[in-house]
Amino acid sequence: GVASSATSTSAAASISTKEGPGLVLGEEGKPEDSVQQQQKYTVGTVISKDFDGVAYRGEIISYDRDERYYKVRYVEDGDEEELEEAEIVKHLLLPGPAAAAAADAAAAA
């Protein structure tokens, strides 16, 4: 009786160790994904973009996590467009943490 219970215990232990790391990796993977998809610039962040030589002031009104686009509405004409983060960075009007870090990196270089 003792031997059979020991065998079933070790079998159960091996099953749980197989599942264990997989679950842990899955849980670790999710936060990494969500960090990568997080928006760096909040709603209300202001940008300035030139159209035909005229500077238009835009404001981030939303962020699409799936597509990773910022929706920007321009104050002057109410137009809206979707911009990627790299484009937001180029047209940023108010320096955010990323802009400050870039400025620090440029100063150090």
C-alpha positions as a printed Julia matrix, in Angstrom:
109×3 Matrix{Float64}:
   0.0    0.0     0.0
   2.8    2.38    0.87
   4.67   1.86   -2.4
   1.6    2.52   -4.56
   0.75   5.74   -2.74
   4.34   6.94   -3.13
   4.17   6.24   -6.87
   0.92   8.18   -7.31
   2.34  11.08   -5.29
   5.45  11.31   -7.47
   3.3   11.11  -10.62
   1.18  13.99   -9.34
   4.32  15.95   -8.46
   5.75  15.48  -11.96
   2.48  16.65  -13.5
   2.39  19.79  -11.36
   6.02  20.65  -12.18
   5.25  20.33  -15.89
   2.3   22.71  -15.53
   4.06  25.01  -13.06
   6.73  26.63  -15.26
   4.29  26.99  -18.15
   1.85  28.89  -15.98
   4.59  31.07  -14.53
   5.94  31.93  -17.99
   2.42  32.72  -19.18
   1.87  35.08  -16.28
   5.23  36.74  -16.83
   4.54  37.07  -20.56
   1.3   38.99  -20.09
   2.74  41.97  -18.17
   5.58  42.26  -20.7
   3.08  42.39  -23.54
   0.97  45.0   -21.79
   4.06  47.09  -21.01
   5.01  47.07  -24.68
   1.51  48.16  -25.64
   1.21  50.85  -23.01
   0.78  54.36  -24.24
   3.67  56.66  -23.4
   1.68  59.83  -23.99
  -1.55  60.49  -22.15
  -4.8   61.87  -23.5
  -4.45  65.64  -23.53
  -0.79  65.61  -24.65
  -0.28  68.46  -27.12
   1.59  68.23  -30.41
   2.26  70.71  -33.21
   2.33  69.59  -36.82
   2.9   71.58  -39.98
   0.45  71.28  -42.86
   1.48  73.28  -45.93
   3.76  75.42  -43.78
   1.07  76.17  -41.2
   1.54  74.84  -37.67
  -1.55  73.12  -36.3
  -1.93  72.4   -32.62
  -3.16  68.86  -31.97
  -4.21  67.07  -28.84
  -4.22  63.33  -28.18
  -7.85  62.33  -27.65
  -7.46  58.53  -27.47
  -5.12  55.58  -27.82
  -5.84  52.29  -29.6
  -3.94  49.57  -27.7
  -4.49  46.93  -30.38
  -3.33  49.08  -33.29
  -0.95  51.18  -31.15
  -2.19  54.41  -32.68
  -2.84  57.73  -31.01
  -5.87  59.62  -32.26
  -5.11  63.33  -32.48
  -7.62  66.16  -32.99
  -6.34  69.47  -34.3
  -7.62  72.57  -32.52
  -7.62  74.88  -35.55
  -9.91  72.87  -37.83
 -11.19  69.94  -35.74
  -9.55  67.41  -38.08
  -8.51  64.09  -36.59
  -5.77  61.68  -37.59
  -4.11  58.57  -36.22
  -0.4   58.78  -35.48
   2.13  56.21  -34.35
   4.23  56.9   -31.28
   7.27  57.82  -33.41
   5.22  60.54  -35.09
   3.97  61.85  -31.75
   7.59  62.09  -30.59
   8.54  64.15  -33.67
   5.72  66.65  -33.16
   5.63  66.8   -29.36
   5.04  70.34  -28.16
   5.22  69.9   -24.4
   8.28  67.91  -23.3
   7.33  64.64  -21.67
   9.55  62.09  -19.9
  10.69  60.59  -23.23
  11.59  64.03  -24.63
  13.56  64.88  -21.49
  15.38  61.53  -21.66
  16.18  62.12  -25.35
  17.47  65.59  -24.53
  19.64  64.17  -21.75
  20.99  61.49  -24.1
  21.75  64.12  -26.76
  23.51  66.32  -24.19
  25.58  63.38  -22.96
  26.56  62.29  -26.49
